[in-house]
Amino acid sequence: MLPMLDWSDAKKNRANFVADLGKAVRETGFFFLSNTQVPAELRSEVFRLADVFFSQTPDEKAKLSILDTPHYRGWAKPGDESLDETRPEVDTKETFNIGYDLAPDDPAILANESFRGVNRWPDIPGFAETMLEYYQACQAQAMALLSVMAEDLGLPTDYFVSLFAEPMSAIRLLHYPPASGAVNEIGAGAHSDYGAITLLMTDGEPGLQVRPRGCDWIDVPAIPHAYIVNIGDCLMRWTNDIYVSTPHRVLPPARQRRSVAFFCEANPDALVSALPGTGEAKYPPIRAADYLSMRLEATYAAKEIP
């Protein structure tokens, strides 16, 4: 069982919460988080609109194909991705990605900077507005968690604020079709997340598994109204391997499965190097955008992205 943390404890007993979170991110890199600051009604509306989008025909969804843009925005059909780079099988899931929202005439957009594309919206009433509200709510929750992590690492509470002011964070809506029974079928191949922190909510359908260090795969149960939170590879690198990024996968579900992941990422130009007090650096410094590009290119290696 993954550790269970209650966000309300961060205000009632900060020292205990910092200690509990520090233990969780060092040992498993995964934990449940209840009583978050993201409104339940907003989470429900995100799921509803995701269902509306995924119920469209493939031809309609293909108008927003993620393969038509270098900025990883839009729809990825089943088979577009292979998260487990060691296996030939592609993932059966389909996804829709939403990134940091900027106006079309923003200088970063006009300069075609990495991860600074225009979001691509389906013609669904309320879709864009709801997703952007959810983006802001999740980013705020992730930053609040990063402030706790800064304390745990002996850094100023606001250490990460400027490094995540214009983030590469992304929402990923996910839909997994029911298992077909094909040999070696996988919903989402074994992988670790690429960024800093992931906030995941699911519809309760089983399938997610985690493999903690020295353990076999374990099923992750659904806990109503609690997020599943995990550390990504970039933050593991940033903490000089003090925090752990843990492999996970999604097995083909018996029934359709839906989830929504929020990937909290740093600013593109943030320098990822060993944090103060974490010892001799195990990795050379790298721009956050360069690290994320390297990881995403491997995921889409067999596909044509302009």
Short mmCIF file of the C-alpha atoms (twelve columns), coordinates in Angstrom:
data_MODEL
# 
_entry.id   MODEL 
# 
loop_
_atom_site.group_PDB 
_atom_site.id 
_atom_site.type_symbol 
_atom_site.label_atom_id 
_atom_site.label_alt_id 
_atom_site.label_comp_id 
_atom_site.label_asym_id 
_atom_site.label_seq_id 
_atom_site.Cartn_x 
_atom_site.Cartn_y 
_atom_site.Cartn_z 
_atom_site.pdbx_PDB_model_num 
ATOM 1   C CA . MET A 1   0.000   0.000   0.000   1 
ATOM 2   C CA . LEU A 2   1.284   3.445   -0.889  1 
ATOM 3   C CA . PRO A 3   1.602   6.060   1.880   1 
ATOM 4   C CA . MET A 4   -1.497  8.197   2.515   1 
ATOM 5   C CA . LEU A 5   -1.000  11.909  3.173   1 
ATOM 6   C CA . ASP A 6   -3.705  14.426  4.048   1 
ATOM 7   C CA . TRP A 7   -3.124  17.900  2.629   1 
ATOM 8   C CA . SER A 8   -5.049  19.484  5.473   1 
ATOM 9   C CA . ASP A 9   -2.238  18.309  7.769   1 
ATOM 10  C CA . ALA A 10  0.164   20.635  5.930   1 
ATOM 11  C CA . LYS A 11  -1.538  23.521  7.736   1 
ATOM 12  C CA . LYS A 12  -2.403  21.809  11.016  1 
ATOM 13  C CA . ASN A 13  0.987   20.218  11.638  1 
ATOM 14  C CA . ARG A 14  3.509   21.358  9.067   1 
ATOM 15  C CA . ALA A 15  6.535   19.666  10.632  1 
ATOM 16  C CA . ASN A 16  4.872   16.242  10.677  1 
ATOM 17  C CA . PHE A 17  3.607   16.675  7.132   1 
ATOM 18  C CA . VAL A 18  7.080   17.617  5.884   1 
ATOM 19  C CA . ALA A 19  8.529   14.530  7.579   1 
ATOM 20  C CA . ASP A 20  5.839   12.209  6.192   1 
ATOM 21  C CA . LEU A 21  6.196   13.564  2.672   1 
ATOM 22  C CA . GLY A 22  9.985   13.374  2.854   1 
ATOM 23  C CA . LYS A 23  9.773   9.715   3.831   1 
ATOM 24  C CA . ALA A 24  7.322   8.921   1.032   1 
ATOM 25  C CA . VAL A 25  9.356   10.550  -1.740  1 
ATOM 26  C CA . ARG A 26  12.575  8.905   -0.583  1 
ATOM 27  C CA . GLU A 27  11.205  5.385   -0.203  1 
ATOM 28  C CA . THR A 28  8.495   4.829   -2.836  1 
ATOM 29  C CA . GLY A 29  8.261   8.084   -4.786  1 
ATOM 30  C CA . PHE A 30  4.474   7.528   -4.801  1 
ATOM 31  C CA . PHE A 31  1.794   8.505   -2.319  1 
ATOM 32  C CA . PHE A 32  -1.915  9.252   -2.052  1 
ATOM 33  C CA . LEU A 33  -2.926  12.825  -1.258  1 
ATOM 34  C CA . SER A 34  -6.392  13.524  0.117   1 
ATOM 35  C CA . ASN A 35  -8.196  16.816  0.800   1 
ATOM 36  C CA . THR A 36  -6.316  18.688  -1.899  1 
ATOM 37  C CA . GLN A 37  -7.050  22.282  -2.846  1 
ATOM 38  C CA . VAL A 38  -8.421  21.242  -6.283  1 
ATOM 39  C CA . PRO A 39  -12.246 21.484  -6.135  1 
ATOM 40  C CA . ALA A 40  -14.133 18.190  -6.494  1 
ATOM 41  C CA . GLU A 41  -16.665 19.787  -8.849  1 
ATOM 42  C CA . LEU A 42  -13.866 20.876  -11.170 1 
ATOM 43  C CA . ARG A 43  -12.397 17.372  -11.234 1 
ATOM 44  C CA . SER A 44  -15.800 15.923  -12.148 1 
ATOM 45  C CA . GLU A 45  -16.275 18.425  -14.975 1 
ATOM 46  C CA . VAL A 46  -12.842 17.590  -16.388 1 
ATOM 47  C CA . PHE A 47  -13.819 13.913  -16.556 1 
ATOM 48  C CA . ARG A 48  -17.153 14.751  -18.181 1 
ATOM 49  C CA . LEU A 49  -15.567 16.849  -20.906 1 
ATOM 50  C CA . ALA A 50  -12.842 14.268  -21.491 1 
ATOM 51  C CA . ASP A 51  -15.588 11.687  -22.099 1 
ATOM 52  C CA . VAL A 52  -17.216 14.015  -24.616 1 
ATOM 53  C CA . PHE A 53  -13.942 14.430  -26.476 1 
ATOM 54  C CA . PHE A 54  -12.997 10.750  -26.575 1 
ATOM 55  C CA . SER A 55  -16.510 9.769   -27.729 1 
ATOM 56  C CA . GLN A 56  -15.936 11.623  -31.007 1 
ATOM 57  C CA . THR A 57  -15.062 9.734   -34.171 1 
ATOM 58  C CA . PRO A 58  -11.390 9.046   -34.919 1 
ATOM 59  C CA . ASP A 59  -11.623 11.318  -37.965 1 
ATOM 60  C CA . GLU A 60  -12.850 14.190  -35.817 1 
ATOM 61  C CA . LYS A 61  -10.158 13.683  -33.193 1 
ATOM 62  C CA . ALA A 62  -7.479  13.331  -35.876 1 
ATOM 63  C CA . LYS A 63  -7.989  16.984  -36.788 1 
ATOM 64  C CA . LEU A 64  -6.084  17.712  -33.569 1 
ATOM 65  C CA . SER A 65  -3.384  15.061  -33.938 1 
ATOM 66  C CA . ILE A 66  -0.379  15.502  -31.670 1 
ATOM 67  C CA . LEU A 67  1.790   14.404  -34.597 1 
ATOM 68  C CA . ASP A 68  0.949   17.606  -36.474 1 
ATOM 69  C CA . THR A 69  2.824   19.862  -34.048 1 
ATOM 70  C CA . PRO A 70  6.319   19.858  -32.512 1 
ATOM 71  C CA . HIS A 71  4.931   21.141  -29.204 1 
ATOM 72  C CA . TYR A 72  3.123   17.985  -28.008 1 
ATOM 73  C CA . ARG A 73  -0.398  19.427  -27.967 1 
ATOM 74  C CA . GLY A 74  -3.482  17.513  -29.048 1 
ATOM 75  C CA . TRP A 75  -4.692  13.951  -29.585 1 
ATOM 76  C CA . ALA A 76  -2.528  10.829  -29.677 1 
ATOM 77  C CA . LYS A 77  -4.408  7.840   -31.027 1 
ATOM 78  C CA . PRO A 78  -3.888  4.271   -29.794 1 
ATOM 79  C CA . GLY A 79  -0.497  3.160   -31.066 1 
ATOM 80  C CA . ASP A 80  1.047   6.635   -31.385 1 
ATOM 81  C CA . GLU A 81  3.099   6.126   -28.225 1 
ATOM 82  C CA . SER A 82  5.293   3.461   -26.694 1 
ATOM 83  C CA . LEU A 83  6.228   4.372   -23.135 1 
ATOM 84  C CA . ASP A 84  8.261   1.221   -22.539 1 
ATOM 85  C CA . GLU A 85  11.258  1.715   -24.804 1 
ATOM 86  C CA . THR A 86  12.399  -1.904  -24.224 1 
ATOM 87  C CA . ARG A 87  9.284   -3.496  -25.737 1 
ATOM 88  C CA . PRO A 88  8.034   -3.550  -29.330 1 
ATOM 89  C CA . GLU A 89  4.365   -3.240  -28.317 1 
ATOM 90  C CA . VAL A 90  2.724   0.173   -28.558 1 
ATOM 91  C CA . ASP A 91  0.301   1.480   -25.959 1 
ATOM 92  C CA . THR A 92  -3.430  0.915   -26.487 1 
ATOM 93  C CA . LYS A 93  -4.398  4.158   -24.728 1 
ATOM 94  C CA . GLU A 94  -5.431  7.376   -26.434 1 
ATOM 95  C CA . THR A 95  -4.610  10.769  -24.968 1 
ATOM 96  C CA . PHE A 96  -5.188  14.487  -25.296 1 
ATOM 97  C CA . ASN A 97  -2.470  16.928  -24.186 1 
ATOM 98  C CA . ILE A 98  -2.891  20.530  -23.023 1 
ATOM 99  C CA . GLY A 99  0.070   22.766  -22.208 1 
ATOM 100 C CA . TYR A 100 0.934   26.186  -20.823 1 
ATOM 101 C CA . ASP A 101 -1.488  28.544  -22.510 1 
ATOM 102 C CA . LEU A 102 -0.160  31.545  -24.418 1 
ATOM 103 C CA . ALA A 103 -1.718  33.904  -26.958 1 
ATOM 104 C CA . PRO A 104 -0.886  33.200  -30.624 1 
ATOM 105 C CA . ASP A 105 1.052   36.469  -30.842 1 
ATOM 106 C CA . ASP A 106 3.160   35.823  -27.730 1 
ATOM 107 C CA . PRO A 107 6.869   36.355  -28.544 1 
ATOM 108 C CA . ALA A 108 7.715   32.811  -27.429 1 
ATOM 109 C CA . ILE A 109 5.089   31.415  -29.817 1 
ATOM 110 C CA . LEU A 110 6.297   33.561  -32.704 1 
ATOM 111 C CA . ALA A 111 9.885   32.473  -32.018 1 
ATOM 112 C CA . ASN A 112 8.771   28.824  -32.097 1 
ATOM 113 C CA . GLU A 113 10.436  28.139  -28.749 1 
ATOM 114 C CA . SER A 114 10.387  24.623  -27.338 1 
ATOM 115 C CA . PHE A 115 7.168   23.739  -25.486 1 
ATOM 116 C CA . ARG A 116 5.666   27.077  -26.360 1 
ATOM 117 C CA . GLY A 117 2.992   26.035  -28.844 1 
ATOM 118 C CA . VAL A 118 -0.628  27.120  -29.057 1 
ATOM 119 C CA . ASN A 119 -3.111  24.797  -27.395 1 
ATOM 120 C CA . ARG A 120 -5.388  22.999  -29.842 1 
ATOM 121 C CA . TRP A 121 -8.989  22.927  -28.685 1 
ATOM 122 C CA . PRO A 122 -11.889 20.720  -29.781 1 
ATOM 123 C CA . ASP A 123 -15.195 22.395  -30.590 1 
ATOM 124 C CA . ILE A 124 -16.788 21.379  -27.289 1 
ATOM 125 C CA . PRO A 125 -18.566 24.057  -25.186 1 
ATOM 126 C CA . GLY A 126 -16.665 24.850  -22.017 1 
ATOM 127 C CA . PHE A 127 -13.762 22.519  -22.804 1 
ATOM 128 C CA . ALA A 128 -10.965 25.080  -23.029 1 
ATOM 129 C CA . GLU A 129 -12.181 27.154  -20.088 1 
ATOM 130 C CA . THR A 130 -12.525 24.134  -17.791 1 
ATOM 131 C CA . MET A 131 -9.171  22.636  -18.725 1 
ATOM 132 C CA . LEU A 132 -7.360  25.923  -18.185 1 
ATOM 133 C CA . GLU A 133 -9.019  26.334  -14.783 1 
ATOM 134 C CA . TYR A 134 -7.945  22.809  -13.901 1 
ATOM 135 C CA . TYR A 135 -4.413  23.516  -15.140 1 
ATOM 136 C CA . GLN A 136 -4.110  26.501  -12.794 1 
ATOM 137 C CA . ALA A 137 -5.561  24.582  -9.831  1 
ATOM 138 C CA . CYS A 138 -3.183  21.653  -10.295 1 
ATOM 139 C CA . GLN A 139 -0.187  23.908  -10.836 1 
ATOM 140 C CA . ALA A 140 -0.992  25.677  -7.571  1 
ATOM 141 C CA . GLN A 141 -1.278  22.363  -5.723  1 
ATOM 142 C CA . ALA A 142 1.986   21.110  -7.232  1 
ATOM 143 C CA . MET A 143 3.771   24.319  -6.229  1 
ATOM 144 C CA . ALA A 144 2.427   23.950  -2.705  1 
ATOM 145 C CA . LEU A 145 3.900   20.448  -2.608  1 
ATOM 146 C CA . LEU A 146 7.210   21.759  -3.958  1 
ATOM 147 C CA . SER A 147 7.321   24.246  -1.096  1 
ATOM 148 C CA . VAL A 148 7.064   21.319  1.335   1 
ATOM 149 C CA . MET A 149 9.771   19.459  -0.552  1 
ATOM 150 C CA . ALA A 150 12.018  22.516  -0.387  1 
ATOM 151 C CA . GLU A 151 11.644  22.492  3.390   1 
ATOM 152 C CA . ASP A 152 12.348  18.773  3.495   1 
ATOM 153 C CA . LEU A 153 15.581  19.372  1.556   1 
ATOM 154 C CA . GLY A 154 16.680  22.216  3.837   1 
ATOM 155 C CA . LEU A 155 16.034  24.897  1.217   1 
ATOM 156 C CA . PRO A 156 13.995  28.115  1.472   1 
ATOM 157 C CA . THR A 157 10.269  27.401  1.165   1 
ATOM 158 C CA . ASP A 158 10.038  29.527  -2.003  1 
ATOM 159 C CA . TYR A 159 13.117  27.979  -3.644  1 
ATOM 160 C CA . PHE A 160 11.228  26.537  -6.623  1 
ATOM 161 C CA . VAL A 161 8.811   29.431  -7.230  1 
ATOM 162 C CA . SER A 162 10.811  31.323  -9.861  1 
ATOM 163 C CA . LEU A 163 11.933  28.059  -11.503 1 
ATOM 164 C CA . PHE A 164 8.303   27.110  -12.220 1 
ATOM 165 C CA . ALA A 165 6.861   30.566  -12.994 1 
ATOM 166 C CA . GLU A 166 6.283   29.855  -16.715 1 
ATOM 167 C CA . PRO A 167 6.219   26.064  -16.661 1 
ATOM 168 C CA . MET A 168 6.151   23.350  -19.270 1 
ATOM 169 C CA . SER A 169 3.464   21.641  -17.179 1 
ATOM 170 C CA . ALA A 170 0.787   19.712  -19.041 1 
ATOM 171 C CA . ILE A 171 -2.595  18.099  -18.582 1 
ATOM 172 C CA . ARG A 172 -2.972  14.688  -20.151 1 
ATOM 173 C CA . LEU A 173 -6.447  13.222  -20.556 1 
ATOM 174 C CA . LEU A 174 -6.251  9.433   -20.943 1 
ATOM 175 C CA . HIS A 175 -8.681  6.813   -22.195 1 
ATOM 176 C CA . TYR A 176 -7.889  3.091   -22.122 1 
ATOM 177 C CA . PRO A 177 -10.130 0.756   -24.138 1 
ATOM 178 C CA . PRO A 178 -11.155 -2.611  -22.653 1 
ATOM 179 C CA . ALA A 179 -8.617  -5.397  -23.083 1 
ATOM 180 C CA . SER A 180 -8.888  -7.224  -26.410 1 
ATOM 181 C CA . GLY A 181 -7.017  -10.314 -25.256 1 
ATOM 182 C CA . ALA A 182 -4.156  -9.822  -27.706 1 
ATOM 183 C CA . VAL A 183 -0.795  -11.286 -26.699 1 
ATOM 184 C CA . ASN A 184 1.485   -8.839  -24.847 1 
ATOM 185 C CA . GLU A 185 -1.152  -6.109  -24.964 1 
ATOM 186 C CA . ILE A 186 -0.420  -3.175  -22.650 1 
ATOM 187 C CA . GLY A 187 -2.454  -0.098  -21.777 1 
ATOM 188 C CA . ALA A 188 0.609   1.996   -20.961 1 
ATOM 189 C CA . GLY A 189 4.039   0.397   -20.960 1 
ATOM 190 C CA . ALA A 190 6.343   0.405   -17.958 1 
ATOM 191 C CA . HIS A 191 7.936   3.812   -17.509 1 
ATOM 192 C CA . SER A 192 8.823   6.501   -15.034 1 
ATOM 193 C CA . ASP A 193 7.463   10.008  -15.493 1 
ATOM 194 C CA . TYR A 194 9.720   12.620  -17.003 1 
ATOM 195 C CA . GLY A 195 9.124   15.775  -14.999 1 
ATOM 196 C CA . ALA A 196 8.957   17.007  -11.408 1 
ATOM 197 C CA . ILE A 197 5.634   15.951  -9.875  1 
ATOM 198 C CA . THR A 198 2.641   14.099  -11.313 1 
ATOM 199 C CA . LEU A 199 -0.880  14.523  -9.927  1 
ATOM 200 C CA . LEU A 200 -3.096  11.685  -11.155 1 
ATOM 201 C CA . MET A 201 -6.810  11.186  -10.691 1 
ATOM 202 C CA . THR A 202 -8.569  8.078   -11.982 1 
ATOM 203 C CA . ASP A 203 -12.113 6.837   -12.411 1 
ATOM 204 C CA . GLY A 204 -11.451 3.927   -10.054 1 
ATOM 205 C CA . GLU A 205 -11.066 1.248   -12.717 1 
ATOM 206 C CA . PRO A 206 -8.108  -1.041  -11.816 1 
ATOM 207 C CA . GLY A 207 -5.015  -1.305  -13.979 1 
ATOM 208 C CA . LEU A 208 -2.335  0.968   -12.532 1 
ATOM 209 C CA . GLN A 209 0.649   -0.874  -11.078 1 
ATOM 210 C CA . VAL A 210 3.806   0.435   -9.383  1 
ATOM 211 C CA . ARG A 211 7.163   -1.312  -8.909  1 
ATOM 212 C CA . PRO A 212 8.956   0.091   -5.833  1 
ATOM 213 C CA . ARG A 213 12.694  -0.516  -5.461  1 
ATOM 214 C CA . GLY A 214 13.404  -4.173  -4.715  1 
ATOM 215 C CA . CYS A 215 9.762   -5.202  -5.136  1 
ATOM 216 C CA . ASP A 216 7.559   -6.802  -7.751  1 
ATOM 217 C CA . TRP A 217 4.653   -4.984  -9.378  1 
ATOM 218 C CA . ILE A 218 1.900   -4.010  -6.940  1 
ATOM 219 C CA . ASP A 219 -1.651  -2.905  -7.757  1 
ATOM 220 C CA . VAL A 220 -2.550  0.663   -6.865  1 
ATOM 221 C CA . PRO A 221 -6.059  0.767   -5.383  1 
ATOM 222 C CA . ALA A 222 -8.511  3.545   -6.044  1 
ATOM 223 C CA . ILE A 223 -9.153  5.818   -3.065  1 
ATOM 224 C CA . PRO A 224 -12.111 8.138   -3.689  1 
ATOM 225 C CA . HIS A 225 -11.232 11.839  -3.897  1 
ATOM 226 C CA . ALA A 226 -7.508  11.212  -3.381  1 
ATOM 227 C CA . TYR A 227 -4.829  12.016  -5.928  1 
ATOM 228 C CA . ILE A 228 -2.043  9.589   -6.720  1 
ATOM 229 C CA . VAL A 229 1.144   11.677  -6.605  1 
ATOM 230 C CA . ASN A 230 4.567   10.629  -7.796  1 
ATOM 231 C CA . ILE A 231 8.045   12.002  -8.339  1 
ATOM 232 C CA . GLY A 232 9.337   12.309  -11.899 1 
ATOM 233 C CA . ASP A 233 12.818  11.664  -13.276 1 
ATOM 234 C CA . CYS A 234 13.687  15.364  -13.578 1 
ATOM 235 C CA . LEU A 235 13.101  16.019  -9.879  1 
ATOM 236 C CA . MET A 236 14.970  12.821  -8.987  1 
ATOM 237 C CA . ARG A 237 17.918  14.152  -10.983 1 
ATOM 238 C CA . TRP A 238 17.543  17.603  -9.416  1 
ATOM 239 C CA . THR A 239 17.667  16.110  -5.905  1 
ATOM 240 C CA . ASN A 240 20.750  14.087  -6.845  1 
ATOM 241 C CA . ASP A 241 18.776  10.836  -6.477  1 
ATOM 242 C CA . ILE A 242 17.585  11.622  -2.941  1 
ATOM 243 C CA . TYR A 243 13.997  11.460  -4.173  1 
ATOM 244 C CA . VAL A 244 13.039  8.407   -6.217  1 
ATOM 245 C CA . SER A 245 11.113  8.176   -9.474  1 
ATOM 246 C CA . THR A 246 9.386   4.809   -9.549  1 
ATOM 247 C CA . PRO A 247 8.396   2.703   -12.595 1 
ATOM 248 C CA . HIS A 248 4.696   2.176   -13.197 1 
ATOM 249 C CA . ARG A 249 2.438   0.819   -15.922 1 
ATOM 250 C CA . VAL A 250 -1.220  0.354   -16.801 1 
ATOM 251 C CA . LEU A 251 -2.514  -3.115  -17.644 1 
ATOM 252 C CA . PRO A 252 -5.326  -3.452  -20.195 1 
ATOM 253 C CA . PRO A 253 -8.511  -2.925  -18.131 1 
ATOM 254 C CA . ALA A 254 -11.544 -5.200  -18.101 1 
ATOM 255 C CA . ARG A 255 -13.699 -2.156  -18.852 1 
ATOM 256 C CA . GLN A 256 -12.753 1.203   -20.293 1 
ATOM 257 C CA . ARG A 257 -10.531 3.184   -17.948 1 
ATOM 258 C CA . ARG A 258 -10.184 6.950   -17.737 1 
ATOM 259 C CA . SER A 259 -7.645  9.049   -15.918 1 
ATOM 260 C CA . VAL A 260 -6.307  12.593  -15.925 1 
ATOM 261 C CA . ALA A 261 -2.637  13.284  -15.272 1 
ATOM 262 C CA . PHE A 262 -1.130  16.669  -14.492 1 
ATOM 263 C CA . PHE A 263 2.605   16.765  -15.094 1 
ATOM 264 C CA . CYS A 264 4.270   19.627  -13.233 1 
ATOM 265 C CA . GLU A 265 7.344   20.746  -15.171 1 
ATOM 266 C CA . ALA A 266 9.846   23.566  -14.647 1 
ATOM 267 C CA . ASN A 267 10.432  26.589  -16.880 1 
ATOM 268 C CA . PRO A 268 12.121  25.650  -20.181 1 
ATOM 269 C CA . ASP A 269 15.329  27.487  -19.240 1 
ATOM 270 C CA . ALA A 270 15.490  26.243  -15.643 1 
ATOM 271 C CA . LEU A 271 18.880  24.643  -15.037 1 
ATOM 272 C CA . VAL A 272 18.537  21.167  -13.572 1 
ATOM 273 C CA . SER A 273 21.639  20.590  -11.463 1 
ATOM 274 C CA . ALA A 274 22.242  19.045  -8.051  1 
ATOM 275 C CA . LEU A 275 20.421  21.108  -5.442  1 
ATOM 276 C CA . PRO A 276 22.414  22.750  -2.641  1 
ATOM 277 C CA . GLY A 277 23.118  20.342  0.183   1 
ATOM 278 C CA . THR A 278 22.555  17.175  -1.872  1 
ATOM 279 C CA . GLY A 279 26.225  16.247  -2.235  1 
ATOM 280 C CA . GLU A 280 28.526  15.832  -5.211  1 
ATOM 281 C CA . ALA A 281 26.545  16.002  -8.451  1 
ATOM 282 C CA . LYS A 282 25.831  12.650  -10.083 1 
ATOM 283 C CA . TYR A 283 24.645  14.228  -13.344 1 
ATOM 284 C CA . PRO A 284 25.807  17.162  -15.487 1 
ATOM 285 C CA . PRO A 285 23.577  20.255  -15.544 1 
ATOM 286 C CA . ILE A 286 20.898  20.343  -18.241 1 
ATOM 287 C CA . ARG A 287 18.132  22.745  -19.274 1 
ATOM 288 C CA . ALA A 288 14.722  21.453  -18.266 1 
ATOM 289 C CA . ALA A 289 13.486  21.812  -21.864 1 
ATOM 290 C CA . ASP A 290 16.402  19.812  -23.238 1 
ATOM 291 C CA . TYR A 291 15.811  17.035  -20.730 1 
ATOM 292 C CA . LEU A 292 12.079  16.844  -21.491 1 
ATOM 293 C CA . SER A 293 12.717  16.906  -25.256 1 
ATOM 294 C CA . MET A 294 15.142  14.013  -24.950 1 
ATOM 295 C CA . ARG A 295 12.578  11.920  -23.076 1 
ATOM 296 C CA . LEU A 296 9.617   12.730  -25.323 1 
ATOM 297 C CA . GLU A 297 11.543  12.074  -28.510 1 
ATOM 298 C CA . ALA A 298 12.185  8.524   -27.318 1 
ATOM 299 C CA . THR A 299 8.458   8.022   -26.691 1 
ATOM 300 C CA . TYR A 300 7.571   9.105   -30.224 1 
ATOM 301 C CA . ALA A 301 10.731  7.741   -31.893 1 
ATOM 302 C CA . ALA A 302 8.863   5.726   -34.522 1 
ATOM 303 C CA . LYS A 303 6.467   8.542   -35.390 1 
ATOM 304 C CA . GLU A 304 6.825   11.576  -37.583 1 
ATOM 305 C CA . ILE A 305 6.635   14.808  -35.625 1 
ATOM 306 C CA . PRO A 306 7.512   17.953  -37.597 1 
# 
